[in-house]
C-alpha cells in the first residue's frame, strides 16, 4: 500500500510516499530535483523534511 502527502509553496513541491519507509520527492516546478529515502524515521520527520524543502532550508 502506498500513501502520499503533498506539500507545495511557490514553485517548490514535496511529495511524501509511504512504502516500507518514507520517501520525500522534492520538485522545483514539475522537475524532480531529489528523492530522499528516510529509513527508520517517523511520518512527522518526513513532513519536516518536506516543509524544509519547500521553505528553502534544503
Contact map, one row per residue, 1 for C-alpha under 8 A:
1110000000000000011000000000000000000000000000000000000000
1111000000000000111000000000000000000000000000000000000000
1111100000000001111000000000000000000000000000000000000000
0111110000000011110000000000000000000000000000000000000000
0011111000000011100000000000000000000000000000000000000000
0001111100001111000000000000000000000000000000000000000000
0000111110001110000000000000000000000000000000000110010000
0000011111111100000000000000000000000000000000000000010000
0000001111111000000000000000000000000000000000000000011000
0000000111111000000000000000000000000000000000000000010000
0000000111111000000000000001100000000000000000000000000000
0000000111111100000000000111100000000000000000000000110000
0000011111111110000000000111100000000000000000000100110000
0000011100011111000000011110000000000000000000000110110000
0001111000001111100000011100000000000000000000000100000000
0011110000000111110001111000000000000000000001100100000000
0111100000000011111001111000000000000000000000000000000000
1111000000000001111111100000000000000000000000000000000000
1110000000000000111111100000000000000000000000000000000000
0000000000000000011111000000000000000000000000000000000000
0000000000000000011111100000000000001111100000000000000000
0000000000000001111111110000000000001110111001000000000000
0000000000000001111011111000000000111100000001000000000000
0000000000000111100001111100000000111100000001001100000000
0000000000000111100000111110000111110000000000000000000000
0000000000011110000000011111000111110000000000000100100000
0000000000011100000000001111111111000000000000000000000000
0000000000111000000000000111111110000000000000000000000000
0000000000111000000000000011111000000000000000000000000000
0000000000000000000000000011111100000000000000000000000000
0000000000000000000000000011111110000000000000000000000000
0000000000000000000000001111011111100000000000000000000000
0000000000000000000000001111001111100000000000000000000000
0000000000000000000000001110000111110000000000000000000000
0000000000000000000000111100000111111000000000000000000000
0000000000000000000000111100000001111100000000000000000000
0000000000000000000011110000000000111110000000000000000000
0000000000000000000011110000000000011111100001000000000000
0000000000000000000011000000000000001111100000000000000000
0000000000000000000010000000000000000111110000000000000000
0000000000000000000011000000000000000111111011000000000000
0000000000000000000001000000000000000001111111000000000000
0000000000000000000001000000000000000000111111100000000000
0000000000000000000000000000000000000000011111110000000000
0000000000000000000000000000000000000000111111111000000000
0000000000000001000001110000000000000100111111111100000000
0000000000000001000000000000000000000000001111111110000000
0000000000000000000000000000000000000000000111111111000000
0000000000000000000000010000000000000000000011111111100000
0000001000001111000000010100000000000000000001111111110000
0000001000000100000000000000000000000000000000111111111000
0000000000000000000000000000000000000000000000011111111111
0000000000011100000000000100000000000000000000001111111111
0000001111011100000000000000000000000000000000000111111110
0000000010000000000000000000000000000000000000000011111111
0000000000000000000000000000000000000000000000000001111111
0000000000000000000000000000000000000000000000000001111111
0000000000000000000000000000000000000000000000000001101111
